[in-house]
Amino acid sequence: MLLLNMLKNLFQMKNKPIHIAIVSSAYRPEITKGLINSCLETLKEKGLSEKQIKIFYAPGALEIPLIAKKLARKKKYDAIIAFGAVIKGKTYHFEQVASECIRGCMQVSYVHEIPVVFEVICAYKKKDAMKRAVKRGVEGALTALKMVELLKKL
């Protein structure tokens, strides 16, 4: 009886609906809107409903890892997708923000064993970031789904 219940619980865990959190920088919405919209469209095409996807906005890219960490701790989401845009300016700030954002996201992923898909576009020019936004949004969605599937098999 105990073995049967354990197998039943394992089966239910493997077939539970996927929940995805999107953490986006509110800064540079002209770029992040493209990331979010193409991601949502792709997730819905793959069968996720609006109830399975939740979007959270951080003020900027540097704040994304803390939001991701809080979400990972809840153990409610199967994957977190990070969106933002960091554009090179005239100071060293670009390198600092980009490096710390990715480091923080990867730390969340490793510590909490949850995929944190990093789709924060770091570009030298705004027009280059705009061109990449739609493609990176789709890639973020597909990568998150692939990682969730792979981790369920491990």
Backbone torsions as a table, in degrees:
resi	resn	phi	psi	omega
1	MET	NA	-44.1	179.3
2	LEU	-62.1	-44.1	178.9
3	LEU	-62.7	-40.9	179.1
4	LEU	-62.6	-43.6	177.4
5	ASN	-64.2	-39.5	178.6
6	MET	-63.7	-43.9	178.9
7	LEU	-64.9	-38.9	178.6
8	LYS	-63.3	-44.7	178.1
9	ASN	-63.7	-40.8	178.5
10	LEU	-62.6	-43.7	179.3
11	PHE	-62.9	-42.4	179.6
12	GLN	-64.7	-36.9	179.2
13	MET	-66.5	-39.3	-178.4
14	LYS	-71.1	-26.2	-176.7
15	ASN	-105.2	9.7	179.3
16	LYS	-70.0	152.4	179.4
17	PRO	-61.8	144.8	177.8
18	ILE	-78.7	138.4	175.5
19	HIS	-122.1	127.7	-177.2
20	ILE	-118.1	134.0	172.8
21	ALA	-106.8	135.1	173.9
22	ILE	-111.2	125.8	175.3
23	VAL	-113.1	116.7	-177.5
24	SER	-121.9	143.4	171.3
25	SER	-69.8	136.1	175.2
26	ALA	-79.2	-15.3	179.0
27	TYR	-77.8	142.8	-177.9
28	ARG	62.6	51.8	-178.8
29	PRO	-61.8	-23.5	177.3
30	GLU	-63.4	-19.9	176.9
31	ILE	-102.5	-46.0	-175.3
32	THR	-67.1	-27.7	176.6
33	LYS	-60.9	-40.3	177.5
34	GLY	-64.8	-40.0	177.4
35	LEU	-61.8	-50.4	-177.2
36	ILE	-64.6	-48.1	-176.8
37	ASN	-62.0	-43.8	179.5
38	SER	-69.3	-32.8	176.5
39	CYS	-66.2	-48.6	180.0
40	LEU	-60.2	-43.2	179.3
41	GLU	-60.3	-44.1	-179.8
42	THR	-66.5	-44.6	179.5
43	LEU	-61.4	-40.4	178.8
44	LYS	-68.1	-38.2	176.1
45	GLU	-61.4	-30.9	-179.7
46	LYS	-86.4	3.7	172.3
47	GLY	104.6	1.5	178.2
48	LEU	-81.7	145.2	177.2
49	SER	-96.3	168.7	178.4
50	GLU	-60.8	-30.4	-179.8
51	LYS	-67.9	-20.2	-178.0
52	GLN	-90.7	-3.3	-175.8
53	ILE	-125.8	130.3	178.6
54	LYS	-129.5	135.9	-179.2
55	ILE	-109.9	134.6	177.4
56	PHE	-125.2	140.3	-178.6
57	TYR	-112.2	126.2	172.6
58	ALA	-99.3	152.2	-179.6
59	PRO	-58.1	-41.4	-179.0
60	GLY	-149.4	-178.9	-177.5
61	ALA	-65.0	-34.0	-177.9
62	LEU	-66.5	-23.6	-179.4
63	GLU	-89.7	-9.6	-178.2
64	ILE	-57.6	-47.2	-177.2
65	PRO	-58.8	-36.9	179.6
66	LEU	-66.2	-42.3	177.4
67	ILE	-63.1	-43.3	178.4
68	ALA	-60.4	-40.4	179.8
69	LYS	-63.1	-46.4	179.4
70	LYS	-61.6	-40.2	179.0
71	LEU	-67.8	-40.9	179.7
72	ALA	-62.2	-39.0	179.6
73	ARG	-62.5	-28.9	-179.4
74	LYS	-69.5	-21.8	-178.4
75	LYS	56.1	31.0	179.8
76	LYS	-97.5	-23.7	-174.0
77	TYR	-109.7	145.7	178.8
78	ASP	-87.3	-22.9	177.9
79	ALA	-157.2	154.8	176.8
80	ILE	-123.9	133.9	177.0
81	ILE	-113.3	125.8	-179.0
82	ALA	-102.4	124.1	178.4
83	PHE	-121.3	143.6	175.9
84	GLY	-179.8	179.6	177.4
85	ALA	-144.8	124.4	177.0
86	VAL	-118.7	116.9	-175.9
87	ILE	-109.7	135.6	-179.7
88	LYS	-61.6	130.4	174.8
89	GLY	-113.4	-149.4	-177.0
90	LYS	-96.7	2.1	-178.3
91	THR	-122.9	176.6	179.6
92	TYR	-73.9	-9.2	-176.4
93	HIS	-52.4	-38.4	179.5
94	PHE	-53.8	-50.6	-178.5
95	GLU	-64.3	-41.0	-179.5
96	GLN	-63.3	-49.2	-177.9
97	VAL	-64.3	-47.1	-178.8
98	ALA	-61.3	-47.8	-178.2
99	SER	-64.2	-45.1	-177.5
100	GLU	-71.6	-32.5	178.0
101	CYS	-65.5	-48.3	-179.5
102	ILE	-67.9	-39.2	179.5
103	ARG	-62.1	-44.5	179.8
104	GLY	-63.8	-41.9	179.3
105	CYS	-64.7	-42.4	179.3
106	MET	-66.8	-36.4	177.7
107	GLN	-62.6	-43.1	177.1
108	VAL	-59.5	-44.6	-178.9
109	SER	-61.4	-46.5	-178.3
110	TYR	-68.3	-45.8	-176.1
111	VAL	-68.1	-43.0	-174.3
112	HIS	-98.6	-0.3	178.0
113	GLU	51.8	50.8	177.1
114	ILE	-133.6	138.3	177.0
115	PRO	-64.5	126.5	170.3
116	VAL	-116.1	99.7	-174.8
117	VAL	-81.3	118.1	-173.0
118	PHE	-93.0	106.0	177.0
119	GLU	-124.7	40.2	173.1
120	VAL	-85.1	115.9	-177.5
121	ILE	-78.6	123.5	176.8
122	CYS	-112.7	110.4	-172.7
123	ALA	-133.8	158.2	177.9
124	TYR	-83.3	-24.4	-179.5
125	LYS	-135.5	143.5	-179.0
126	LYS	-59.2	-39.9	-178.6
127	LYS	-63.2	-33.5	177.0
128	ASP	-68.3	-39.7	177.5
129	ALA	-64.4	-41.4	179.4
130	MET	-61.1	-41.5	-179.9
131	LYS	-63.6	-35.0	-175.2
132	ARG	-85.6	-14.8	-169.8
133	ALA	-57.8	-49.9	-176.6
134	VAL	-64.5	-47.7	-178.9
135	LYS	-60.6	-43.2	-178.3
136	ARG	-68.3	-30.8	175.8
137	GLY	-65.1	-43.4	177.1
138	VAL	-63.9	-46.2	-179.8
139	GLU	-61.5	-37.8	178.0
140	GLY	-61.6	-45.1	179.6
141	ALA	-63.4	-48.0	-177.8
142	LEU	-65.4	-40.2	178.8
143	THR	-64.7	-43.0	179.0
144	ALA	-59.7	-46.6	-179.7
145	LEU	-64.3	-40.1	178.3
146	LYS	-65.1	-40.6	179.5
147	MET	-66.8	-41.2	178.1
148	VAL	-60.5	-46.4	178.8
149	GLU	-60.8	-46.0	-179.1
150	LEU	-64.6	-44.7	-178.3
151	LEU	-65.6	-30.6	177.2
152	LYS	-66.6	-25.8	-179.5
153	LYS	-81.6	-20.5	-176.2
154	LEU	-81.3	NA	NA
